[in-house]
Amino acid sequence: MKIVGLALIGCLLVSPVESHAADKSLEKAFEAEEGETAYVEVAVATLWTGPNILREVDQPSASNPVDIWKWKEKMTYEQELQLSGDGMLETQALYGNKVTILEKEGDWVKVAVDGQPTPKEELGYSGWMPVSQLTYSKRFAHEADDAFVMVDAPTSHLYHTSSFRHQGMEVSYNTRLPYLGETKHAYRVMLPNGSHAWVKKADAKTFESQEAIPTPTGQALVETGKQFLGLHYLWAGMSGFGFDCSGFTFTIYQSHGITIPRDSSVQATHGEPVAYEDMQPGDLLFFAHDQGKGSVHHVAMYAGDGMMIHSPNSKKDVEIIPVTTEGYYKELSGIRRYIEE
């Protein structure tokens, strides 16, 4: 895995025919213990700053299966602002992501997400989530580090059959599941519970490993970002259902085989510094309080021709705007490049 900056880094699709192939652990609820690893069993797991702090409107995000679209649709603007203003959320993890259990309190567990680097926790970005959104399968764990299928459409569905009948869970861009085989139009993938499903080839790519993902050009990163134009912002968002600013840049880079720190404030201290006049597509632009001299609070990606692409705030959607846009340019605090020339 290419790591830049830090040296660390829902619903079941089980048909009667294939259910016998899943682990016997499926016969009982997953029992999390501190220090154990587990895998996310919902399309997107939202990690909270504490257990049992959900509001009624947040229930669709904490169930199994989840309904992130419904959650976002039902939240008012004021409720969206509360997520950040009250410090309710930490990050998100995608279907099949590996996590390490750090603590347990009732039906909630604090986990660290593998592959999301942060100086706060060596094992990965941490937060609280319902244990009902986790599972463990020896079969999946055995296959997890081998060849995988990665979703490269904003979202895609899993299916029970290779003919795409019986549509199942909608999963996010950058979701990675072990490769089991393929037909002309579909990839067969293993699910976190040890069973299998199918995903459209038109919505995914296969790789032998993270290291096998080709190093991207800056323009390739920009083109990836453009897939999400119009997607509404979500604080702590890490998926094709919604991003925050650093979740957007992190996910674009990670999907191209480059892992950068999770938060904008840390992204701003790694990579190589770049002068304003030397900016290239794919470079990250950082914005700070006190006219660029204070703490970093935002990140965008340079899109070329004086434009930048970003996921701005709870009022807006992913957009492309001039770097010189009022309210941003005066807070520009630095530019970093994460692609080796």
N, C-alpha and C positions, 0 to 999 in steps of 0.2 A: 504494500500500500504506500502511495506517495503521500507523505504527511509534511506539510509546510508549516513551520512555526513552533509546534509542540511535539516533543518526542514521546507521544503516547497515542499513544494516540493523544376480524370480527365474525364475523359469523363463520361457522364451519361449513366447508363444502364437502361433506361426507355423504356419499350415496350408499344405499344398502350394499351395492356390489363391492365397494372399496372400503367400507367401514372396518372390515376385519384386518385391513393392512395397517390401520393406525395403531399407535402404541396402546398397551393396556392401561397406561396412565390416563387415557381418555375416559375410562370408566368411572373415575372419581374426579372431584374438583382439584385443581392444582393447589398444592400446599407449599407456599413459599417459606423458605427458611433463610435467615441472614447468611450472606456469603455465597449463596447458590446463584447460578445463572438461570435465566429464563428467556422466553421469546414473546414478543408482542403479538397478541392474537386478534387485534382489531386493526382496522384500516389505518387509523392514526390514534395513538395514545397521547393524551395531553397530560403533562406533568405539572403538578401544582406545588405551591410553596409550603403547603401543609396538608395533612389529611382532613377530610370532612369539612372543607371550606367552600363547597360548591353552593351556588345559588340555584333556585329552582330552574332557571333558564339554562343552566349548565348540564342538566341531566343527560341530554342526548350525546354529550361528549364523554360521559363517564360510564356508559352502558356497554354491553356486549351483545350484539354489534353496536357500533357507534353510528351517529348520523350527524356528521360535521356540517353538511349543508343546512340541515334544520337548525342546528345550534346557531350558526351564523345568521340565518334568516330571522330567527326569533329575537336575537339580541338587539336592543336599542343602541343608539350611538352612545348614550350615557353608560349603558352596561358594558359596551366595548371598552370605553375609557377606564372603567373601574378595573378591568383586568390588568392594565398597566399601572394606573394611578395607585391602586391598593396593593400592587405587587403580588397578584394572585397566581401568576403562571411563571414557569421556568423555561420549558421547551416542549417539544413533541418528539415522539419516536414513531417510526413507520412499522407497518405489518412485517413481521419477521425479524425486526431489529433485536439484537441480543442485549440484555440488560443484566446487571449484577444487583442483587437485593442487598441493600444496606441496613434497612430497619423495617420493622413491622409493627403496625398498630391497628388492631382489629382487622377490618376488611381492606385496609390500605397498606401499601408498602412504599418505602422510599427506595428508588432504584437509580443506578448510574447507567447512562446510555452509551454503549460501546460505539466508538467512532465519532463522538462529538467532543473534541478536545476543549478543555478548560483548565485554567490554573486552580480552579476551586476544588476539583476532585480528580485524582489521578486516574480513576477508572472511567471517567466521562461525565458529561453534564448530568446532574442529579435533580430529582424531584419526586413528588408523591403521586401515586396512581392507584386505582382500584386493583386488587389482586385478581379480580375476575377478568381483567383484560390481558392476563398472562397465561402462558402454558409452557410445557416442556415436553419435548419428544427426543428420545435418543437418536432416532432415525434422522430427524431434522438437524440435530446438533452435529451428527457425523457428516452430513452433507453440506453444512453451512459454509465451510471454507473452500468448497470445490467450485466447479463451474456454476454460473448463475445466470438467471434471466433478470434483466433490469427493465422496468417499465420506463419508457421514454416519451410517452404521451402525458399530457397534464394529469389525466386520470384514465384508468382503464378498468374493465371488469374481468373477474375470474369466471370461468365456466365449468360446469360439470363434465361437458363432453367437448371433443375437438371440433364438433360441428357447430359449436356456440349456441346450443340449446341449453335451457335451464341456467340463465344468467345468475351469477352469484355476487359476491362482494365487489364494490367499487374500491379500487386501491389507487394510491398516489404515484405520481412521478417519482423515480428513484427507489421505488420498492424493489427489493432484490430477493429472489426465491431460488432455491437450488434447481438446476436444470436436470430433468429426467428423460427428455426425449422430445421428438417433434414430428409433426405432419407437415404437409405442404403449407398450411396456413396458421398453424398453432404450435406453441411450445407447451410441453407438459412440465409442470413445476410441482415441487413438494411444498406443502403447507406446514406451518409451525406445529400443527398437531400430529404430523406424520402422514397425513393422507395426501391426496394430490388434486390438482385442478389444471385448467388450460387457460392460456392467455393468447390473445391475437398477436401474430408476428408483426402486424402493422403497428402495434403499440409497444413493441419491446425489442431489446437487443440481447445477445448472449455474449458472455465473456468467460474465459477460463479462470480469471482471477481479477482482483482489483488492479494488480500491477499490469495486466494485459490491456487495460483501457488505454487507448492511444492518447498521448499528450495533446491537448487541444490547442488551437490557435485562439487568440483573443476574440476574433470575430465569431468563432464557433461558440464561445461562451455567451456572447451577446445574442446570437441567434437562438440559443436555448432559452435565454431569458425572455425573448419576444413571444414565446409560446404562452406566457402567462399574462400578457397585456390584458388589462380589464379585470383581473382577478382581485377581489377585494382583500384588503389588508387584514391580518389577524395577529395580534400580539402573541409572541412566542411561536408563531406558525412556522412549520417546517415541511409543508406539503403542497401538493397541487390543489388542495382545498383552501389554502390561504397561507401567506407568509408574513413574517415581520421582516424588517430591513436586512438583518444579518442572517436570518434563516433563508432568505432569498439568495444571497450571495454564497452562503455556505453550501446550499443544496446544488446550485449550478456548478460550483467547483467540484464538489464530491461526486456528482454524477459523471464528471469527466475524469475521474481518477485522482483528483487532488484534494486532500483533506486539509482544511484551514481551520483556525479556531472558530468556535460557535458564535461568540459575541463580537459586536463591532468594535468595542473598546480594546479587545485583544487582537482582533484582525488588524487594527491600526498600528500595532507594535511589531508585527512580523512581516514577512515578505521583504522586498527591496524598495526603498524609497525612490520616488520618481518625481522629477521636476514637472511643473505644470505644462511647460512648453514641450515636454517629451511624452506626454500621455499617449497611450495606445489603447485600442479596444480591449476590454477585459480587465484593465487596471481598476483597482478599487479606490473610490474617493470617500474621504472621511470628513465628517462635519462635527464641529464642537461648539459648546456654549461659549459665551463671552467673545463673540466674533472670531471663533476658531482657536482661541487660546485656552479654553477650559477643557472640560471632560468631553470625550467623544460620545455623541448620542445618535449618530446616523451613519449609514454607509450606502453608497450607490456604486454602480458599475459604469465605467466610461463606455459609451456606445459608438464613439467616433463622430466626426463632424461637429464637435462642440456639444454633443448631446450625452445624456446619462440615462440609464434605466434603473429603476428602483421600486421597492414597495414602501411607500412613504409613511402613512399613518392611518388611523382609524377612520378618517374622513374620506380616504381615497383608495384607488386601485393601483395595481402595478402600471407604471406609465413611463414614457420617454419624454424628457424635458431638457431644455438647455442647461448646461452646467452653470451658466450665469444667471439662472432664475433668481429673482429677488427672494430673500429669505434663506437661500442656500449658499450662494457664492460667497457672501460675506462671512460665512461660518466654515468655509473650506479650510481644513486644518492639515491635510496631508493626502498623499497619493501613494499607494503601494502596489507592487507587481508581484504576483505569485507564480507566474509562468517563467521558467528558466529560458533565457534567450540562447 
